[in-house]
């Protein structure tokens, strides 16, 4: 199925050269934002946040306002007709007929792609469940490029909730496309990176190791990407409590690191970075969040009004086959074609990337 617009569902739908151009535009905007103050005069952004957000929602809104445009939308579906039972298709179809560009966060994996199938304006994925968060990755790449001067040849540690962390999934997928990066995956056994992301690292010949000790990893890292243990993604409070507070970055651990380490975090943080770390010049997470506005201004400028068609579904349906991921959008919105990409003996859901063995 083909969308009438170019959407941003997954960064890897685009070539690295496209990301690099966005990053360069984001840097130019950061240097001289006034130059772009009227580029979106008369345009409207719709922001549909079915899940809580501070940075993503407000940085998109700020980006549009700084470009001269205006914003409509909701930050709580309970105040919209979603509370009356309206499905994703109808809500996004309607808002996309009011807006010139739409930004959506939703707890279901594959929801942005599902919405893009029928929307009447481009859609930007602002986080779909534990799947992907491409605009956080653009923010991360801009910050890395500014601070390190390169996006390859880095040893990058990602620490915490690697199984549920959509920011980590998108970041690793992106950085694996740059040469000579090494990834240190720091987590407990329970929260290890999903196998489909490891398969992507293998397919790009990226080096990676899995470790449980943050202290052991610290001395080898150029970048440490801390993440929150995401309470909302656990099946029970007991499971969450068993993982909480295992990884806490403090000044003692930071003393083991290189002098030019940079510490990133998509935020919000809970306890995984002690507040004392904020005063260390290597702590760049607040600047990272600020960069979110400039890269999102670049993204909006690039996508708004872009009517080049985008192929969204390339695979096919298989009689009686459903995605086994209970949080996949196809298990909640029954009208969606349940499309899979064939891959030897496995099928891969085209919405959430979950793999299942062929019967
Ligand atoms: N990084 C991020 O997505 O933050 P919010 O959840 O506050 O948008």
Boltz pocket constraint, residues with backbone or C-beta under 6 A from the ligand:
constraints:
  - pocket:
      binder: B
      contacts: [[A, 52], [A, 53], [A, 54], [A, 55], [A, 56], [A, 57], [A, 126], [A, 127], [A, 136], [A, 266], [A, 267], [A, 268]]
      max_distance: 6.0
